[in-house]
Each structure stands twice: as C-alpha cells, then as structure tokens.
Amino acid sequence: MTSLNTTSPPADPVQAYLDRGIKNYWYPVAPSWQVSNAPIGLTRLSEQIVLWRDQEGKVHALEDRCPHRGARLSLGWNLGNRVACWYHGIEVDGSGTVQSVPAVSACPLEGQKCVKSYPVEEHAGAIFLWFGDDAHKEPTPLALPDELVAPEYSQFLCVSNWKCNYQYAIDNVMDPMHGAYLHATSHSMAEGDKQADMRVRKTETGLMFEKVGQRDVNFDWVELGETGCLWMRLAIPYKKKFGPGGNFGIIGFAVPVDNDNCQVYFWRTRKVSGWQRDAWRFLYRNRLEGLHWAVLEQDRYVLESLAPNARQHEFLYQHDVGMTRVRRMLRQRGQQHFADLDAFKAKQTEAGAQASTGHAHA
C-alpha cells in the first residue's frame, strides 16, 4: 500500500527537524532476536546503521559506512569485536576506530576513529540506541517503565512497520477516544460511552490524558513519559475469562525511520507470577495475540490512508487536547536542541580562535 500522508518539506526548520526524528533520546531500533551473528543494516531517524553481536553477545552499533570508499559495513563479516567491510576487508571496531587495513601495510587509516558509533543498551527483548546530536553526545540514563524491567511483570513485544511519519503514530496513541470507534468491534474495546470529556494532568515524568468519569471500561487514558526516552502507557480492561493479571497493559514507542516511515514497538504486559504467568503466556500465544494484531492493523491502515499532509489541514476539538500538548512539548524540545547546538558551535569557534591566537603568540 502506498502512503498517502507524505509530509512536504516545511519551511519551518524546527518542524523539518521533528519530521526526521527528534534526537537526544534513546529509541528501540530492533527486536533482540533480529541481531545474531551476521551484521544487519537498518535506517532510524534517517541515519543508516549497522548492528552486530560480539563473542559475548554484546550488541555494537555504527554508522553503516566504511571509511575507505563508503561501502555498507552491514554487507561485511562479523569478526567479534569488529566488523570487516566486504569490499576491501577494512576492519572497524565498536567504537568506530579502524583496526586493520589488510590490503596495505602501515596504512595511516589504522587507529583513526572515523565512523560514528552509538551507545547501546538491551532490555525487554529490544535493542536501544542513543541518538544524540553534537551538543549531547553523552547519553542520559535510560529509565524504562516498570512493566519492561520489573520481575513481577511479564510481557510480549510486538513490532510493526508503518508507512507514515512517527508523529502520526504518537498522535494515534495520544487519542483515547478513537478506541470507542475504530476498535468498537474489538473484544476489549466494545463497551463504554462514545462521548466523553477529556482532561490533561501532569505526572512526575510527563502527562496523563484521560476521560472524565470513565475508567477501566475502554481505552480510557494514556500516559506519556519522558525518562531518557519517550514512551506511552495505556491499559485495556480485561475480563477474567481472558486470563489472570488484571488489566492488560501496553507500553508503546514510535520510532522514526525517515520522513515517511516509522516503526512501532508495543509491549503487551500483565502483572503475573508463578503458574498464573505460565497460564497468561500460553493464553496470549494461543488466543489473544491474533486479536491484538487485528487491532494494531486497524490503526496502521487508517494512518497510512490519511489525506496528504493531514496535519496541515486539521480542525481539532476538545478530545485532541492531549495530542496537542505532546506536539507542543516536542516542538519546545526541538527549539531547545537548536539553541544548545548554537551555543555548542559558538563555544567551539571561540576555543578555536583562542588556540589560533595562542599559536600566533608562540
């Protein structure tokens, strides 16, 4: 299916930056099972990246470009703590430093750090990378929701590729009201009012957008958290016949690929232990997973079918307050990133001028 909601390049540089993918966050970039022995190439935030595992199973991430002639390192060989280019055998380690140029003795390229590397963490069956700009190269701590890291929770990861900008995926999750319409035939979202008043309230890590006077009936609330990464949390009420563990939780991430594509990560979680955990996991795999994919496909189909440049022709109303708050927050973050970069470049220029003056006096 061809995407119809392609974003035209805006004159606004901040919006253009947001469209490519806002930086200075951790993002999940691949499920853990996808990275094994062979290097793999992928695109995230319009950056081409190679991932591979070393002998201890640790994941390394580099810009997918050999410094010699620009061949894709993802086409090469995994040598453990380094990857070798298929084209001429150049070996680059996980820090982006050239360790060997086997075709030439004493090559000046050896020992140079000339390929961008990415900080990597692996949690809850997914590989996370830090996408920092020049002013924020050192990553902030990655703090994930308890549902992904606490032992009392069990989860399944669902990953899907959507042909739309990641901002549409965020908008979709920050819109609880669509559950009563788009997903009205779902086994878990068929009940509740089709009209509601909405409100926004702050939390310690972000904000909560919720229906007034209705809880645990439908998709009634969504929380956005900012803890070194941008995540969204919601809960769908589940009857006892759908297994132990109470409400069914979802932790979601919208990951930019490029201007017109994104990848969504949805962890489906329940707070269960012992035999109940086993029962829930069996039930999910055998009964519930297919139903959940059907709901996710409804979201994907609608978003991929939006009118061209849909965000530029909206008429928003009260149910969209949470969505607009998040849009405003992301824009503020983008503006701050621009200001930080300007300050960083000015500091570098000043340091360079002082160094030049020092050399001149010497």
ChimeraX attribute file (.defattr): number of C-alpha atoms within 10 A of each C-alpha:
attribute: neighborCount
match mode: 1-to-1
recipient: residues
	/A:1	7
	/A:2	9
	/A:3	18
	/A:4	17
	/A:5	20
	/A:6	19
	/A:7	17
	/A:8	13
	/A:9	11
	/A:10	11
	/A:11	8
	/A:12	8
	/A:13	13
	/A:14	19
	/A:15	17
	/A:16	17
	/A:17	19
	/A:18	22
	/A:19	22
	/A:20	21
	/A:21	25
	/A:22	22
	/A:23	19
	/A:24	22
	/A:25	22
	/A:26	25
	/A:27	27
	/A:28	24
	/A:29	24
	/A:30	20
	/A:31	18
	/A:32	16
	/A:33	9
	/A:34	15
	/A:35	18
	/A:36	15
	/A:37	16
	/A:38	17
	/A:39	22
	/A:40	21
	/A:41	19
	/A:42	16
	/A:43	16
	/A:44	22
	/A:45	23
	/A:46	15
	/A:47	15
	/A:48	16
	/A:49	22
	/A:50	23
	/A:51	29
	/A:52	27
	/A:53	23
	/A:54	17
	/A:55	11
	/A:56	8
	/A:57	12
	/A:58	13
	/A:59	21
	/A:60	26
	/A:61	24
	/A:62	25
	/A:63	23
	/A:64	24
	/A:65	19
	/A:66	27
	/A:67	21
	/A:68	15
	/A:69	10
	/A:70	11
	/A:71	16
	/A:72	20
	/A:73	29
	/A:74	26
	/A:75	18
	/A:76	22
	/A:77	18
	/A:78	23
	/A:79	18
	/A:80	18
	/A:81	18
	/A:82	22
	/A:83	32
	/A:84	25
	/A:85	24
	/A:86	16
	/A:87	15
	/A:88	15
	/A:89	18
	/A:90	23
	/A:91	25
	/A:92	28
	/A:93	21
	/A:94	23
	/A:95	18
	/A:96	24
	/A:97	20
	/A:98	25
	/A:99	18
	/A:100	20
	/A:101	21
	/A:102	13
	/A:103	10
	/A:104	9
	/A:105	9
	/A:106	10
	/A:107	11
	/A:108	10
	/A:109	17
	/A:110	18
	/A:111	14
	/A:112	13
	/A:113	16
	/A:114	18
	/A:115	18
	/A:116	15
	/A:117	22
	/A:118	23
	/A:119	19
	/A:120	18
	/A:121	17
	/A:122	15
	/A:123	13
	/A:124	17
	/A:125	17
	/A:126	19
	/A:127	23
	/A:128	23
	/A:129	22
	/A:130	26
	/A:131	23
	/A:132	18
	/A:133	16
	/A:134	13
	/A:135	16
	/A:136	17
	/A:137	13
	/A:138	14
	/A:139	17
	/A:140	15
	/A:141	12
	/A:142	17
	/A:143	12
	/A:144	19
	/A:145	14
	/A:146	11
	/A:147	21
	/A:148	21
	/A:149	14
	/A:150	12
	/A:151	11
	/A:152	14
	/A:153	17
	/A:154	22
	/A:155	24
	/A:156	17
	/A:157	17
	/A:158	16
	/A:159	16
	/A:160	13
	/A:161	13
	/A:162	23
	/A:163	23
	/A:164	27
	/A:165	28
	/A:166	27
	/A:167	21
	/A:168	19
	/A:169	22
	/A:170	22
	/A:171	18
	/A:172	18
	/A:173	25
	/A:174	28
	/A:175	20
	/A:176	23
	/A:177	24
	/A:178	16
	/A:179	24
	/A:180	20
	/A:181	12
	/A:182	14
	/A:183	19
	/A:184	17
	/A:185	13
	/A:186	16
	/A:187	14
	/A:188	21
	/A:189	21
	/A:190	16
	/A:191	15
	/A:192	17
	/A:193	11
	/A:194	11
	/A:195	10
	/A:196	16
	/A:197	12
	/A:198	19
	/A:199	16
	/A:200	18
	/A:201	11
	/A:202	11
	/A:203	11
	/A:204	8
	/A:205	12
	/A:206	17
	/A:207	19
	/A:208	20
	/A:209	24
	/A:210	25
	/A:211	20
	/A:212	13
	/A:213	9
	/A:214	15
	/A:215	15
	/A:216	13
	/A:217	16
	/A:218	24
	/A:219	27
	/A:220	26
	/A:221	25
	/A:222	23
	/A:223	23
	/A:224	24
	/A:225	19
	/A:226	16
	/A:227	18
	/A:228	17
	/A:229	20
	/A:230	19
	/A:231	21
	/A:232	22
	/A:233	21
	/A:234	21
	/A:235	23
	/A:236	18
	/A:237	17
	/A:238	20
	/A:239	12
	/A:240	10
	/A:241	6
	/A:242	17
	/A:243	20
	/A:244	22
	/A:245	20
	/A:246	16
	/A:247	19
	/A:248	19
	/A:249	22
	/A:250	22
	/A:251	24
	/A:252	23
	/A:253	22
	/A:254	24
	/A:255	26
	/A:256	28
	/A:257	25
	/A:258	20
	/A:259	23
	/A:260	20
	/A:261	21
	/A:262	24
	/A:263	23
	/A:264	22
	/A:265	23
	/A:266	21
	/A:267	22
	/A:268	22
	/A:269	20
	/A:270	24
	/A:271	20
	/A:272	20
	/A:273	16
	/A:274	8
	/A:275	10
	/A:276	14
	/A:277	20
	/A:278	14
	/A:279	14
	/A:280	22
	/A:281	19
	/A:282	13
	/A:283	15
	/A:284	19
	/A:285	11
	/A:286	10
	/A:287	11
	/A:288	16
	/A:289	14
	/A:290	12
	/A:291	13
	/A:292	16
	/A:293	13
	/A:294	13
	/A:295	19
	/A:296	16
	/A:297	13
	/A:298	12
	/A:299	19
	/A:300	19
	/A:301	14
	/A:302	12
	/A:303	22
	/A:304	22
	/A:305	16
	/A:306	16
	/A:307	14
	/A:308	15
	/A:309	13
	/A:310	15
	/A:311	13
	/A:312	9
	/A:313	9
	/A:314	8
	/A:315	7
	/A:316	10
	/A:317	7
	/A:318	10
	/A:319	21
	/A:320	18
	/A:321	17
	/A:322	26
	/A:323	20
	/A:324	14
	/A:325	15
	/A:326	18
	/A:327	16
	/A:328	12
	/A:329	13
	/A:330	17
	/A:331	17
	/A:332	13
	/A:333	17
	/A:334	22
	/A:335	17
	/A:336	13
	/A:337	21
	/A:338	17
	/A:339	13
	/A:340	16
	/A:341	16
	/A:342	13
	/A:343	13
	/A:344	15
	/A:345	14
	/A:346	12
	/A:347	12
	/A:348	12
	/A:349	12
	/A:350	12
	/A:351	12
	/A:352	12
	/A:353	12
	/A:354	12
	/A:355	11
	/A:356	12
	/A:357	11
	/A:358	10
	/A:359	9
	/A:360	8
	/A:361	6
	/A:362	6
